[in-house]
Amino acid sequence: SSRHQLPRIAPPVANLVCMWSVLVEPGAGRVEIAEGWKAYVAGSEAIGKTPADVDTFNRDLQRLCKALRIKVDACDDHVYLLRVQLKRTAEAV
């Protein structure tokens, strides 16, 4: 009966700090934060974890950029992380 079924448990939330090293590497270019978000979501799902919500992602990303001294630039309604590049998702995960 349905009362004896185990509750559905969501996969654990993927930690941005833990995923950062498999998603991003130093580079001469820049990464738009929206592209970083997409890579984080895809990477989270690829390892069976639930991505954090956008607000948590943005908060953690700000902290991470400060700690790693990654410069951030806003230009034409877009926000970019400077001197980094996304790794190819297939290779990263």
N, C-alpha and C positions, 0 to 999 in steps of 0.2 A: 504494500500500500504506500501511498505518497508520504505518509507521516514518518516512514522509516527510511526515506531516502536521505542521503547525505546532502548537506547544503552545497551549492555550487560555489567554489572559491575562485576568485579572480586570480590570474597569474600575478606574481609580485611586480611591483612597479620598477621599471628600469632606471637605474641611477645614472644621471648624466655624467657625473664625474667619472664613474667606472667605465662608461661607454666612450668617453671623449677620446681616449687614446686609440680606439679602433675606428673612429669616425673621421678624425681630423689629424693633419700633420702639418709641420711648418712648411711654408711655401712662400713664393714671391707674390702671390695673388691675394685675393680677398674672397670671402664667403658671405653671401647674404644670409642673415639670420633665418629667413624663411627657408632657405635651402638646408641650413643646419637642422632646423626643426624637422623637415621632411626626412633627412638622413637618420635622425634620432628615432623617429617613429618607425621607419622601415627596419632599422637595426634592432629596436626593441622587439618588434613583432617577429623578426627572424630568429631571435633567441627565446621566443615564447614568453616574453614579459610584456606587461602593459606599459605604454608610455605615460609619463607624468602629464598632468594638464599643462596648458600653455603658460599659465602664470608661474607655476613651479619651475618649468623649463627656463623661462626668462629670468627668474630670480636666481636659479642655480647657475645659469650661464653668466650673469653679471658677476657673481662671486668668483666663478672659475676664471673669467677673463682678468679680473683684478689680481687674483692669486698668480696667474701665469703671465701677467703683464701683456696680455693680448690687447692691442689697441682696437677701439671701436670707432667707426665713422658713420655719420648720417649724411646721406646725399640723395636728393631727389625722392624723398619719401621712402627711402630704403635705408636699412641699417646693415653695416658690413663689419665683419671681423677681418682685421688686416693681418697680412703676412702669414696666412694659413690657407690650407686647401683641404677639400674633402677627399678622403680616400674613396676608392671605388667600393660601393656597398658590397658587391659580391666578394671582393677580396677581404673586406674589413670584418665581415661577420662570419 
